[in-house]
Amino acid sequence: MHNAPRPAEIFRQPESGLRVLYFAPRECWPLDTGAKLRNFHLARELARNARVTYLGFSDDPGGAVSSSLRSDMESACERVVTVPRERGYTLNKIVKGAIGRTPLPVLNYMTKAMRKQLARLLDEQDFDVVQVETVPLSAYLPVLRAARRPPVVVCDWHNIDSEVMWRYGDHTNSAARRAYARMTARRLEDLERWAMRELDAHIAVSNRDRARLLDLEPDARVITIENGVDVEYYADEQIEQASAARL
């Protein structure tokens, strides 16, 4: 058993100046995927009421991509930290995924550099909450539990990865890929069951996914935060005026 405060103990007093480590598999710029959009807006909204540090892998070798979106995130958050991402789906990782117990989607995001950076952040300051984006990052849980003041760990499930992998295996025309996908899906299911037991709370993107997660662990704390639309960004002044004129 770990000694992290329970979620209710943390969120009962929002005036305490919550410190949140938002731990994502990728930097969230440019906004060209659903995952980046969700991470960008969730992290920015959290930063309205908490002191947020954003940590993620960068596709830029230097780990320091310059963009207006990064500037927006840096303005909202206390700190933005990126670690250069190692190449995924290498032959070595594919073989390890085939003969080991760790599924390939997890191996693609497990690096010594990220473990060191995560441990460094936890040593520099205490976080109340660490929100890991997608279940593969739950593999860093031993680092989080080893913190001098272990935080509450929340997982935001963008997908149920085992289901995605089962679907891929069902639709690929390659027998080898089908076999690999089904093997990976079974290992992801094992990881998902473990994560539902070991992490403190969970976020689903739909009530359907929430029900599926509760099937894995009925006693888990699971809430739903659905994806949405940035209505201010897509608002059209003429449409707004026409709508107002009809009222």
GIJONOR-V627319 format. One record per pair of residues at least 24 apart in sequence whose C-alpha atoms are under 7 Angstrom apart, sorted by the first residue. I is the first residue (numbers start at 1). J is the second residue. Records with the same first field share a line. If there is no record, write none. Layout:
BEGIN
I->J ; J
END
This chain:
BEGIN
2->145
3->150
4->150 ; 151 ; 152
5->151 ; 152
6->152
7->152 ; 200
17->50 ; 51
18->50 ; 51 ; 128
19->50 ; 51 ; 52 ; 127 ; 128 ; 129
20->50 ; 51 ; 52 ; 53 ; 127 ; 128 ; 129 ; 130
21->52 ; 53 ; 54 ; 127 ; 129 ; 130 ; 131
22->52 ; 53 ; 54 ; 55 ; 130 ; 131 ; 132
23->54 ; 55 ; 56 ; 130 ; 131 ; 132 ; 133
24->55 ; 56 ; 132 ; 133
25->56 ; 57 ; 133
26->56 ; 57 ; 58
27->56 ; 57 ; 58
29->69 ; 70
38->227
44->73 ; 76
47->76 ; 77
51->77 ; 78
52->77 ; 78
53->77 ; 78 ; 79 ; 80
54->79 ; 80 ; 81
55->80 ; 81 ; 82
56->81 ; 82 ; 83
57->82 ; 83 ; 84 ; 85
58->82 ; 83 ; 84 ; 85
59->84 ; 85
60->84
83->114
103->184 ; 187 ; 188
105->136
106->136
119->143
122->147
127->151
128->152
129->153
130->154
131->155 ; 156
132->156
133->157
134->158
138->195
152->200
153->199 ; 200 ; 201
154->199 ; 200 ; 201 ; 202
155->201 ; 202 ; 203
156->202 ; 203 ; 204
157->203 ; 204 ; 205
158->204 ; 205
161->188
162->188 ; 189
196->220
END
